Amino acid sequence: MPKNGFKSITVNERVYDRFYQIFFDQKEKLAMKGVNSFAGYVTHCLEEMMKKDETFSKFTPKIEKISVDDKRVILNDIIKNRIVEVQFDQNKLSCMFCNFDDCKHVGFCESMPEVIEIQGMMQFPKKRRTKK
Ligand SMILES: [Zn+2]
């Protein structure tokens, strides 16, 4: 049983041997990076892989807000390296970049407090009209 705060996994012997061989060959180099055990080396490999995966993953939208007014939201799509305009069409949002109203840019806008506020203001006159 691994000690508290640790978990163990089982891997194929061939995979284990390959990793162990690399660890063994680079022991001194790895020690300089603060990696002193085989378990530490495998942890180090997994952490490096996660860092790379985060940077390149298509499934992690990397978007930032540039500006908001009552007609449009301007976003920076960091992954595509493009400026994206999302317009308010009546009370619906539509993305001028994707030509969709359900893309990740619209999704990003829908969770912005400013957009929720603007949509609330747009809905208000409609509600008044239906009450009459
Ligand atoms: Zn879009």
Backbone and ligand atoms as CSV (ligand in chain L), in Angstrom:
chain,resi,resn,atom,element,x,y,z
A,1,MET,N,N,0.844,-1.205,0.000
A,1,MET,CA,C,0.000,0.000,0.000
A,1,MET,C,C,0.875,1.250,0.000
A,2,PRO,N,N,0.553,2.215,-0.865
A,2,PRO,CA,C,1.339,3.465,-0.842
A,2,PRO,C,C,1.032,4.277,0.418
A,3,LYS,N,N,1.997,5.131,0.796
A,3,LYS,CA,C,1.775,5.934,1.998
A,3,LYS,C,C,0.738,7.014,1.745
A,4,ASN,N,N,0.251,7.617,2.800
A,4,ASN,CA,C,-0.790,8.634,2.743
A,4,ASN,C,C,-0.474,9.749,1.743
A,5,GLY,N,N,-1.444,10.096,0.907
A,5,GLY,CA,C,-1.243,11.158,-0.077
A,5,GLY,C,C,-0.653,10.658,-1.390
A,6,PHE,N,N,-0.447,9.361,-1.482
A,6,PHE,CA,C,0.102,8.770,-2.709
A,6,PHE,C,C,-0.820,7.676,-3.210
A,7,LYS,N,N,-0.746,7.426,-4.506
A,7,LYS,CA,C,-1.498,6.311,-5.079
A,7,LYS,C,C,-0.576,5.532,-5.996
A,8,SER,N,N,-0.865,4.259,-6.156
A,8,SER,CA,C,-0.027,3.453,-7.037
A,8,SER,C,C,-0.816,3.032,-8.267
A,9,ILE,N,N,-0.098,2.856,-9.374
A,9,ILE,CA,C,-0.719,2.334,-10.586
A,9,ILE,C,C,0.108,1.160,-11.085
A,10,THR,N,N,-0.503,0.342,-11.902
A,10,THR,CA,C,0.195,-0.795,-12.496
A,10,THR,C,C,0.414,-0.498,-13.969
A,11,VAL,N,N,1.642,-0.670,-14.425
A,11,VAL,CA,C,1.914,-0.459,-15.850
A,11,VAL,C,C,2.561,-1.700,-16.435
A,12,ASN,N,N,2.482,-1.789,-17.730
A,12,ASN,CA,C,3.112,-2.843,-18.506
A,12,ASN,C,C,4.617,-2.866,-18.212
A,13,GLU,N,N,5.168,-4.059,-18.055
A,13,GLU,CA,C,6.583,-4.235,-17.712
A,13,GLU,C,C,7.518,-3.589,-18.734
A,14,ARG,N,N,7.122,-3.678,-20.012
A,14,ARG,CA,C,7.920,-3.118,-21.103
A,14,ARG,C,C,8.011,-1.587,-20.962
A,15,VAL,N,N,6.863,-0.963,-20.643
A,15,VAL,CA,C,6.820,0.491,-20.454
A,15,VAL,C,C,7.671,0.871,-19.236
A,16,TYR,N,N,7.482,0.095,-18.164
A,16,TYR,CA,C,8.241,0.350,-16.939
A,16,TYR,C,C,9.742,0.289,-17.222
A,17,ASP,N,N,10.167,-0.760,-17.930
A,17,ASP,CA,C,11.598,-0.955,-18.209
A,17,ASP,C,C,12.171,0.184,-19.053
A,18,ARG,N,N,11.392,0.651,-20.015
A,18,ARG,CA,C,11.869,1.759,-20.868
A,18,ARG,C,C,12.059,3.027,-20.055
A,19,PHE,N,N,11.059,3.327,-19.240
A,19,PHE,CA,C,11.170,4.511,-18.389
A,19,PHE,C,C,12.331,4.369,-17.402
A,20,TYR,N,N,12.452,3.143,-16.854
A,20,TYR,CA,C,13.507,2.929,-15.865
A,20,TYR,C,C,14.886,3.094,-16.498
A,21,GLN,N,N,15.014,2.608,-17.742
A,21,GLN,CA,C,16.288,2.718,-18.451
A,21,GLN,C,C,16.684,4.193,-18.644
A,22,ILE,N,N,15.702,5.011,-19.055
A,22,ILE,CA,C,15.956,6.442,-19.245
A,22,ILE,C,C,16.329,7.087,-17.910
A,23,PHE,N,N,15.569,6.734,-16.883
A,23,PHE,CA,C,15.853,7.272,-15.557
A,23,PHE,C,C,17.276,6.914,-15.121
A,24,PHE,N,N,17.612,5.636,-15.330
A,24,PHE,CA,C,18.925,5.132,-14.900
A,24,PHE,C,C,20.053,5.847,-15.653
A,25,ASP,N,N,19.877,6.010,-16.967
A,25,ASP,CA,C,20.898,6.656,-17.796
A,25,ASP,C,C,21.073,8.136,-17.480
A,26,GLN,N,N,20.001,8.774,-17.028
A,26,GLN,CA,C,20.048,10.222,-16.797
A,26,GLN,C,C,20.018,10.588,-15.322
A,27,LYS,N,N,20.294,9.626,-14.479
A,27,LYS,CA,C,20.220,9.801,-13.029
A,27,LYS,C,C,20.868,11.102,-12.546
A,28,GLU,N,N,22.088,11.361,-13.019
A,28,GLU,CA,C,22.816,12.540,-12.531
A,28,GLU,C,C,22.180,13.838,-13.016
A,29,LYS,N,N,21.801,13.852,-14.294
A,29,LYS,CA,C,21.132,15.035,-14.850
A,29,LYS,C,C,19.825,15.321,-14.124
A,30,LEU,N,N,19.077,14.251,-13.854
A,30,LEU,CA,C,17.783,14.390,-13.189
A,30,LEU,C,C,17.950,14.863,-11.744
A,31,ALA,N,N,19.009,14.374,-11.094
A,31,ALA,CA,C,19.267,14.780,-9.702
A,31,ALA,C,C,19.470,16.289,-9.620
A,32,MET,N,N,20.070,16.868,-10.658
A,32,MET,CA,C,20.266,18.325,-10.682
A,32,MET,C,C,18.940,19.070,-10.778
A,33,LYS,N,N,17.926,18.416,-11.380
A,33,LYS,CA,C,16.588,19.017,-11.467
A,33,LYS,C,C,15.760,18.720,-10.218
A,34,GLY,N,N,16.350,18.012,-9.279
A,34,GLY,CA,C,15.640,17.684,-8.037
A,34,GLY,C,C,14.858,16.389,-8.114
A,35,VAL,N,N,15.131,15.605,-9.165
A,35,VAL,CA,C,14.462,14.314,-9.310
A,35,VAL,C,C,15.420,13.229,-8.825
A,36,ASN,N,N,15.083,12.629,-7.685
A,36,ASN,CA,C,16.029,11.704,-7.042
A,36,ASN,C,C,15.576,10.254,-6.991
A,37,SER,N,N,14.367,9.990,-7.470
A,37,SER,CA,C,13.897,8.603,-7.435
A,37,SER,C,C,13.166,8.287,-8.727
A,38,PHE,N,N,12.961,6.995,-8.966
A,38,PHE,CA,C,12.245,6.597,-10.177
A,38,PHE,C,C,10.799,7.087,-10.124
A,39,ALA,N,N,10.172,6.986,-8.937
A,39,ALA,CA,C,8.797,7.485,-8.791
A,39,ALA,C,C,8.760,8.993,-9.047
A,40,GLY,N,N,9.791,9.687,-8.574
A,40,GLY,CA,C,9.900,11.129,-8.801
A,40,GLY,C,C,10.055,11.438,-10.279
A,41,TYR,N,N,10.809,10.583,-10.980
A,41,TYR,CA,C,11.016,10.767,-12.417
A,41,TYR,C,C,9.713,10.598,-13.187
A,42,VAL,N,N,8.944,9.560,-12.863
A,42,VAL,CA,C,7.666,9.317,-13.548
A,42,VAL,C,C,6.696,10.471,-13.254
A,43,THR,N,N,6.678,10.946,-12.009
A,43,THR,CA,C,5.838,12.099,-11.645
A,43,THR,C,C,6.238,13.318,-12.465
A,44,HIS,N,N,7.549,13.527,-12.599
A,44,HIS,CA,C,8.091,14.635,-13.381
A,44,HIS,C,C,7.627,14.543,-14.850
A,45,CYS,N,N,7.684,13.340,-15.428
A,45,CYS,CA,C,7.233,13.114,-16.813
A,45,CYS,C,C,5.755,13.447,-16.956
A,46,LEU,N,N,4.947,12.999,-16.006
A,46,LEU,CA,C,3.507,13.244,-16.073
A,46,LEU,C,C,3.197,14.729,-15.955
A,47,GLU,N,N,3.917,15.417,-15.078
A,47,GLU,CA,C,3.691,16.860,-14.919
A,47,GLU,C,C,4.061,17.622,-16.183
A,48,GLU,N,N,5.159,17.225,-16.811
A,48,GLU,CA,C,5.577,17.866,-18.071
A,48,GLU,C,C,4.521,17.655,-19.150
A,49,MET,N,N,3.985,16.434,-19.193
A,49,MET,CA,C,2.972,16.105,-20.187
A,49,MET,C,C,1.708,16.943,-19.978
A,50,MET,N,N,1.313,17.127,-18.723
A,50,MET,CA,C,0.115,17.922,-18.425
A,50,MET,C,C,0.303,19.373,-18.835
A,51,LYS,N,N,1.484,19.918,-18.611
A,51,LYS,CA,C,1.781,21.308,-18.987
A,51,LYS,C,C,1.616,21.490,-20.485
A,52,LYS,N,N,2.180,20.555,-21.251
A,52,LYS,CA,C,2.089,20.628,-22.711
A,52,LYS,C,C,0.653,20.463,-23.173
A,53,ASP,N,N,-0.044,19.530,-22.558
A,53,ASP,CA,C,-1.421,19.257,-22.937
A,53,ASP,C,C,-2.298,20.483,-22.703
A,54,GLU,N,N,-2.071,21.184,-21.599
A,54,GLU,CA,C,-2.849,22.370,-21.277
A,54,GLU,C,C,-2.646,23.458,-22.323
A,55,THR,N,N,-1.407,23.588,-22.772
A,55,THR,CA,C,-1.083,24.638,-23.736
A,55,THR,C,C,-1.720,24.378,-25.081
A,56,PHE,N,N,-1.744,23.106,-25.490
A,56,PHE,CA,C,-2.179,22.813,-26.850
A,56,PHE,C,C,-3.587,22.248,-26.950
A,57,SER,N,N,-4.176,22.006,-25.829
A,57,SER,CA,C,-5.499,21.387,-25.866
A,57,SER,C,C,-6.527,22.275,-26.543
A,58,LYS,N,N,-7.253,21.688,-27.466
A,58,LYS,CA,C,-8.325,22.423,-28.146
A,58,LYS,C,C,-9.544,22.534,-27.253
A,59,PHE,N,N,-9.575,21.703,-26.232
A,59,PHE,CA,C,-10.772,21.644,-25.409
A,59,PHE,C,C,-10.739,22.624,-24.250
A,60,THR,N,N,-9.641,23.341,-24.121
A,60,THR,CA,C,-9.573,24.372,-23.097
A,60,THR,C,C,-9.630,25.713,-23.806
A,61,PRO,N,N,-10.800,26.339,-23.844
A,61,PRO,CA,C,-10.856,27.622,-24.547
A,61,PRO,C,C,-10.010,28.669,-23.835
A,62,LYS,N,N,-9.192,29.360,-24.593
A,62,LYS,CA,C,-8.375,30.423,-24.024
A,62,LYS,C,C,-8.814,31.726,-24.686
A,63,ILE,N,N,-9.740,32.381,-23.995
A,63,ILE,CA,C,-10.360,33.588,-24.542
A,63,ILE,C,C,-10.272,34.682,-23.495
A,64,GLU,N,N,-10.020,35.907,-23.942
A,64,GLU,CA,C,-10.102,37.022,-22.994
A,64,GLU,C,C,-10.970,38.142,-23.548
A,65,LYS,N,N,-11.593,38.870,-22.622
A,65,LYS,CA,C,-12.482,39.961,-22.995
A,65,LYS,C,C,-11.656,41.196,-23.340
A,66,ILE,N,N,-12.013,41.880,-24.420
A,66,ILE,CA,C,-11.371,43.151,-24.738
A,66,ILE,C,C,-12.306,44.302,-24.377
A,67,SER,N,N,-13.547,44.259,-24.901
A,67,SER,CA,C,-14.496,45.321,-24.558
A,67,SER,C,C,-15.934,44.843,-24.686
A,68,VAL,N,N,-16.838,45.549,-24.007
A,68,VAL,CA,C,-18.262,45.222,-24.055
A,68,VAL,C,C,-19.041,46.523,-24.197
A,69,ASP,N,N,-19.966,46.590,-25.135
A,69,ASP,CA,C,-20.972,47.651,-25.087
A,69,ASP,C,C,-22.328,47.009,-25.338
A,70,ASP,N,N,-23.384,47.807,-25.516
A,70,ASP,CA,C,-24.704,47.183,-25.597
A,70,ASP,C,C,-25.018,46.595,-26.970
A,71,LYS,N,N,-24.058,46.664,-27.881
A,71,LYS,CA,C,-24.276,46.068,-29.213
A,71,LYS,C,C,-23.367,44.877,-29.480
A,72,ARG,N,N,-22.205,44.897,-28.865
A,72,ARG,CA,C,-21.253,43.830,-29.175
A,72,ARG,C,C,-20.239,43.610,-28.049
A,73,VAL,N,N,-19.650,42.412,-28.110
A,73,VAL,CA,C,-18.546,42.064,-27.209
A,73,VAL,C,C,-17.340,41.766,-28.102
A,74,ILE,N,N,-16.221,42.346,-27.751
A,74,ILE,CA,C,-15.001,42.056,-28.498
A,74,ILE,C,C,-14.126,41.151,-27.636
A,75,LEU,N,N,-13.718,40.033,-28.229
A,75,LEU,CA,C,-12.919,39.043,-27.515
A,75,LEU,C,C,-11.592,38.814,-28.241
A,76,ASN,N,N,-10.643,38.340,-27.506
A,76,ASN,CA,C,-9.387,37.893,-28.094
A,76,ASN,C,C,-9.316,36.377,-27.945
A,77,ASP,N,N,-9.316,35.689,-29.064
A,77,ASP,CA,C,-9.137,34.238,-29.036
A,77,ASP,C,C,-7.629,33.971,-29.067
A,78,ILE,N,N,-7.101,33.620,-27.926
A,78,ILE,CA,C,-5.649,33.493,-27.775
A,78,ILE,C,C,-5.109,32.320,-28.596
A,79,ILE,N,N,-5.847,31.233,-28.634
A,79,ILE,CA,C,-5.372,30.050,-29.362
A,79,ILE,C,C,-5.354,30.315,-30.871
A,80,LYS,N,N,-6.439,30.937,-31.387
A,80,LYS,CA,C,-6.503,31.224,-32.829
A,80,LYS,C,C,-5.744,32.504,-33.170
A,81,ASN,N,N,-5.380,33.266,-32.135
A,81,ASN,CA,C,-4.698,34.547,-32.322
A,81,ASN,C,C,-5.526,35.490,-33.193
A,82,ARG,N,N,-6.809,35.575,-32.872
A,82,ARG,CA,C,-7.729,36.407,-33.645
A,82,ARG,C,C,-8.619,37.230,-32.718
A,83,ILE,N,N,-9.004,38.413,-33.203
A,83,ILE,CA,C,-10.000,39.221,-32.505
A,83,ILE,C,C,-11.374,38.770,-32.996
A,84,VAL,N,N,-12.266,38.522,-32.072
A,84,VAL,CA,C,-13.578,37.959,-32.399
A,84,VAL,C,C,-14.668,38.923,-31.918
A,85,GLU,N,N,-15.629,39.179,-32.779
A,85,GLU,CA,C,-16.745,40.037,-32.415
A,85,GLU,C,C,-18.001,39.202,-32.233
A,86,VAL,N,N,-18.633,39.357,-31.084
A,86,VAL,CA,C,-19.905,38.692,-30.823
A,86,VAL,C,C,-20.961,39.784,-30.701
A,87,GLN,N,N,-21.974,39.740,-31.574
A,87,GLN,CA,C,-22.981,40.803,-31.603
A,87,GLN,C,C,-24.257,40.392,-30.882
A,88,PHE,N,N,-24.915,41.400,-30.325
A,88,PHE,CA,C,-26.254,41.193,-29.783
A,88,PHE,C,C,-27.222,41.368,-30.932
A,89,ASP,N,N,-27.926,40.288,-31.267
A,89,ASP,CA,C,-28.936,40.364,-32.305
A,89,ASP,C,C,-30.257,40.206,-31.579
A,90,GLN,N,N,-30.947,41.319,-31.363
A,90,GLN,CA,C,-32.102,41.381,-30.461
A,90,GLN,C,C,-31.595,40.926,-29.101
A,91,ASN,N,N,-32.077,39.801,-28.610
A,91,ASN,CA,C,-31.538,39.363,-27.329
A,91,ASN,C,C,-30.647,38.141,-27.487
A,92,LYS,N,N,-30.301,37.843,-28.736
A,92,LYS,CA,C,-29.460,36.667,-28.969
A,92,LYS,C,C,-28.040,37.095,-29.280
A,93,LEU,N,N,-27.109,36.258,-28.925
A,93,LEU,CA,C,-25.713,36.534,-29.234
A,93,LEU,C,C,-25.342,35.755,-30.487
A,94,SER,N,N,-24.621,36.394,-31.385
A,94,SER,CA,C,-24.097,35.614,-32.502
A,94,SER,C,C,-22.660,36.019,-32.804
A,95,CYS,N,N,-21.887,35.006,-33.109
A,95,CYS,CA,C,-20.449,35.194,-33.314
A,95,CYS,C,C,-20.180,35.522,-34.781
A,96,MET,N,N,-19.536,36.662,-35.018
A,96,MET,CA,C,-19.230,37.098,-36.380
A,96,MET,C,C,-18.056,36.308,-36.961
A,97,PHE,N,N,-17.300,35.684,-36.086
A,97,PHE,CA,C,-16.128,34.931,-36.531
A,97,PHE,C,C,-16.519,33.524,-36.985
A,98,CYS,N,N,-17.343,32.855,-36.183
A,98,CYS,CA,C,-17.737,31.480,-36.501
A,98,CYS,C,C,-19.041,31.423,-37.295
A,99,ASN,N,N,-19.820,32.519,-37.258
A,99,ASN,CA,C,-21.163,32.532,-37.828
A,99,ASN,C,C,-22.089,31.550,-37.125
A,100,PHE,N,N,-21.890,31.409,-35.840
A,100,PHE,CA,C,-22.732,30.520,-35.040
A,100,PHE,C,C,-23.262,31.281,-33.838
A,101,ASP,N,N,-24.324,30.760,-33.270
A,101,ASP,CA,C,-24.778,31.354,-32.015
A,101,ASP,C,C,-24.571,30.395,-30.839
A,102,ASP,N,N,-23.811,29.335,-31.081
A,102,ASP,CA,C,-23.538,28.422,-29.965
A,102,ASP,C,C,-22.074,27.980,-29.931
A,103,CYS,N,N,-21.190,28.836,-30.425
A,103,CYS,CA,C,-19.768,28.484,-30.399
A,103,CYS,C,C,-19.176,28.830,-29.023
A,104,LYS,N,N,-17.901,28.537,-28.847
A,104,LYS,CA,C,-17.257,28.777,-27.549
A,104,LYS,C,C,-17.178,30.270,-27.214
A,105,HIS,N,N,-17.180,31.128,-28.257
A,105,HIS,CA,C,-17.125,32.573,-28.011
A,105,HIS,C,C,-18.442,33.057,-27.411
A,106,VAL,N,N,-19.542,32.560,-27.972
A,106,VAL,CA,C,-20.863,32.898,-27.441
A,106,VAL,C,C,-20.991,32.343,-26.023
A,107,GLY,N,N,-20.536,31.130,-25.846
A,107,GLY,CA,C,-20.554,30.505,-24.520
A,107,GLY,C,C,-19.782,31.330,-23.507
A,108,PHE,N,N,-18.645,31.841,-23.923
A,108,PHE,CA,C,-17.818,32.691,-23.057
A,108,PHE,C,C,-18.590,33.961,-22.692
A,109,CYS,N,N,-19.235,34.593,-23.699
A,109,CYS,CA,C,-19.997,35.828,-23.476
A,109,CYS,C,C,-21.159,35.599,-22.516
A,110,GLU,N,N,-21.838,34.471,-22.700
A,110,GLU,CA,C,-23.023,34.194,-21.881
A,110,GLU,C,C,-22.709,34.099,-20.397
A,111,SER,N,N,-21.439,33.814,-20.082
A,111,SER,CA,C,-21.081,33.700,-18.666
A,111,SER,C,C,-20.503,35.015,-18.122
A,112,MET,N,N,-20.441,36.059,-18.965
A,112,MET,CA,C,-19.899,37.339,-18.507
A,112,MET,C,C,-20.964,38.146,-17.774
A,113,PRO,N,N,-20.671,38.649,-16.582
A,113,PRO,CA,C,-21.660,39.426,-15.819
A,113,PRO,C,C,-22.212,40.617,-16.610
A,114,GLU,N,N,-21.350,41.276,-17.407
A,114,GLU,CA,C,-21.794,42.440,-18.200
A,114,GLU,C,C,-22.866,42.026,-19.198
A,115,VAL,N,N,-22.682,40.866,-19.827
A,115,VAL,CA,C,-23.614,40.395,-20.843
A,115,VAL,C,C,-24.942,40.007,-20.198
A,116,ILE,N,N,-24.862,39.350,-19.050
A,116,ILE,CA,C,-26.082,38.957,-18.334
A,116,ILE,C,C,-26.879,40.217,-17.975
A,117,GLU,N,N,-26.166,41.270,-17.577
A,117,GLU,CA,C,-26.816,42.535,-17.218
A,117,GLU,C,C,-27.489,43.163,-18.453
A,118,ILE,N,N,-26.772,43.208,-19.574
A,118,ILE,CA,C,-27.315,43.791,-20.811
A,118,ILE,C,C,-28.529,42.988,-21.277
A,119,GLN,N,N,-28.434,41.676,-21.219
A,119,GLN,CA,C,-29.557,40.835,-21.632
A,119,GLN,C,C,-30.756,41.056,-20.739
A,120,GLY,N,N,-30.510,41.264,-19.451
A,120,GLY,CA,C,-31.581,41.556,-18.501
A,120,GLY,C,C,-32.280,42.852,-18.864
A,121,MET,N,N,-31.507,43.872,-19.261
A,121,MET,CA,C,-32.075,45.164,-19.631
A,121,MET,C,C,-32.876,45.049,-20.918
A,122,MET,N,N,-32.409,44.162,-21.828
A,122,MET,CA,C,-33.119,43.989,-23.092
A,122,MET,C,C,-34.424,43.253,-22.886
A,123,GLN,N,N,-34.421,42.357,-21.916
A,123,GLN,CA,C,-35.635,41.580,-21.661
A,123,GLN,C,C,-36.701,42.427,-20.969
A,124,PHE,N,N,-36.257,43.442,-20.231
A,124,PHE,CA,C,-37.169,44.234,-19.420
A,124,PHE,C,C,-38.318,44.870,-20.224
A,125,PRO,N,N,-38.036,45.564,-21.343
A,125,PRO,CA,C,-39.145,46.170,-22.082
A,125,PRO,C,C,-40.117,45.133,-22.628
A,126,LYS,N,N,-39.590,43.971,-23.023
A,126,LYS,CA,C,-40.444,42.895,-23.533
A,126,LYS,C,C,-41.420,42.434,-22.457
A,127,LYS,N,N,-40.894,42.275,-21.255
A,127,LYS,CA,C,-41.734,41.825,-20.142
A,127,LYS,C,C,-42.854,42.831,-19.881
A,128,ARG,N,N,-42.501,44.127,-19.967
A,128,ARG,CA,C,-43.488,45.186,-19.743
A,128,ARG,C,C,-44.631,45.075,-20.757
A,129,ARG,N,N,-44.209,44.798,-22.014
A,129,ARG,CA,C,-45.198,44.738,-23.081
A,129,ARG,C,C,-46.173,43.574,-22.881
A,130,THR,N,N,-45.635,42.435,-22.451
A,130,THR,CA,C,-46.509,41.270,-22.282
A,130,THR,C,C,-47.491,41.466,-21.121
A,131,LYS,N,N,-47.131,42.309,-20.166
A,131,LYS,CA,C,-48.027,42.529,-19.018
A,131,LYS,C,C,-49.287,43.295,-19.396
A,132,LYS,N,N,-49.200,44.120,-20.457
A,132,LYS,CA,C,-50.330,44.993,-20.832
A,132,LYS,C,C,-51.547,44.213,-21.294
L,1,ZN,ZN,ZN,-17.274,31.992,-32.351
